[in-house]
Amino acid sequence: MVVLNRIYTKTGDAGETALGNGARVAKHSARVTAYGTVDETNATLGLARLHATGEMDAALARIQNDLFDLGADLCRPEMEKDAEAAYPPLRIIASQVARLESEIDAMNANLAPLRSFILPGGSALSAHLHLCRTVSRRAERLTVEAATLEEINPEAIKYLNRLSDWFFVAGRVANDDGKADVLWVPGLTR
């Protein structure tokens, strides 16, 4: 359990932060940028939840918790030393990715096939879910970039890839199962 008695520590005043293993790195490092953007995704998801109810809200709550798991995973380097750690580091696992895939398939089963690209909008929930989608895509790109520099859990990258798809399909569900989607009309304003 995490105990935060003091919020500011002043240890980051020189532009560094501590990773989950205690190592100090620049706040602009690829790893920190990646998990910071995962946190940003979580914040946008909190806004989306203001418009969600029932099973949709429950699913979004599960994803918010997963995003904290993902942040914990990304802030803890040295996966090869996980077995030696005093406590096992939290890592995204395949079943979390599989759950997203299953939920995407279930939501998509009720939707008419797309005949056009969708513009973000429609209902308030759908618009917010599209914002979540774009921020999670950025988190994915930054995590993939970090993986070119150091070891990153491959399941974390898979999770982010599926997550943006989940937000896209959920955005359609939030638009009356796609009936209220805002469709792109190429060249409409020419």
N, C-alpha and C positions, 0 to 999 in steps of 0.2 A: 504494500500500500504506500502511496505517496503522501508525505506530510509536508506541507508548505507553510511554515510559520512566518517566513519573510519573503516578500515578493521580489524586492530588489536586492542585489548582492554586490553590485558595482564591479563584479569580475569581468563584465563585458565592455567596460568603458574604453578599452584600448582596441576594440574591434574584433575581439575573439570570443568564442563561446566554447562550452564543454560539450563533448559528445557523451553518449550513454556509457562509454567505457572510461570516461574521465579525461581522454585526450583533448587538448585545446587546439582549435582550428579557427581560421578566419571566418567571420560571419558570412562572408560572401563565397565560401567554398561551395563546390558543386553539391556536396551532400547536404549541407545546411540549406542551400537554396531549394533543393528538392523537397526536403521534409517541411520547410517553411511554406512551400506552395501546397503541399498536402494539407497543412493547417488552414491555409486560405480556402481550399476546397471545402473543408469542414465548416468554416464560417459561412460560406455561401449556402451550404446545406442547411445550416441553422435558420437562415432567412427563408429558404424554401419550406421548411417545416412549419412556419407560421401559417401556411396556406394548406397544409395537408391534414387529413383526418384518417381514422380507421387504419386499415392494413397498409395504406401508403405511408402514413406517418410511422407506423411500426417498422416498416422496411427501411425508411430513411434513418430511424433511430439506430437500427442495426448497422447501417453503413457508417453513421457517425462514429460508433464505437470501433468499427473496423479501421476507420481512418486514424484513430488514436493508436491502434495496434500498428498500423503502417508507419506512422511517425516514429513510434518506439523502435520498430525494425530498422528504419533508415538512419536513426541517430546512433545505432549501435553497430560499428564496423567490426571487422575480423570474424566473419562467420565461421571460418575454419577453427576458431578457438572457442566456439559455443560450448562444447563439451567440457572445457576446462573452467568455465565461468562459475563463480560462486553461486549464482542462480541462473537458470536458463533464460537467455534473452528471448524476448517476445518476437516471433517471426510470423509473417503472413504465411499461411499454409494453403495447400491445393484445395482443401474443402471450402475455404472462403471464396476462392475463385469459382469453384463449381457451383456454390450457392448463387452467386451472381448470374452465372449462365442459366441455371434452372429458372430463376426469377425472370430473366429476360425472355426465355422461351415461353413461360406461362403468360406474361403480359402481352407478348407479341402474337400469341395465338388468337387473341380477340380483335386484332387490328386488321383493317383492310390493307392490302399491299400498297406501297408508295408508288405514285405515278409522277411525283415531282419532289424536288428538294423542299424542305420545310424551313420557313423563317422562324426564328425564335419569337414566341408570343402566343397569343390565344389567351388562355386563362393565366391568372397571376402565378399559380403553381407551375404551370408549364414554362412560363418565361423564366422563373427562378431555376427550374431544373435545367434549362438550356444554359443558363449562366454556370451552374454547377458542372455541366458537361464541358464547357470551354475551359474552365479553370482546371478541371481534372485532366484534360488533354495536355495543358501546359505542365502540370505536375508530372505527367507521364514523360513528356519530352525531356524535362529536366532530370528525371530519375534515370532515363536511358542515357543521357549525357554523363551523369555521375558514374554510371556503370562502365563507361569507357575509360574512366580514370582509376576506379577502385572496385572492389567486389561489392556487388549489390545482390540481394536475394532475388533470384529470377521470378519467384512467385509474387513479389511486390510489383514488379513490372507488369506481369500478367493481370494482377488485380486492377491496377490503374487502367490498363487497356480495356478490360471488361466493364469497369465502372463507367467510363464515358458512354459506352454503348447502353448500359443500364439507364443512365440519365436520359439519353435520347428516347428510348422506348417509353420510359416513365413519363416523359414530357408529352408524348402522344397520348398515353392513357389519361393524363391530366386534362387533355383537350377533348373530353367526351369520347374516349377511345379512338381518337384520330379524326372524328367527324368535324371538329372545330380547329383542326390544324390550319395554320396560315401558310399557304403554298406560295412558293417562288414562281413568278411568271417572268421568264426570261425576256428582257427588252421592254418591259411594261412601260417604263417612263421615258423611252427614247423619243 
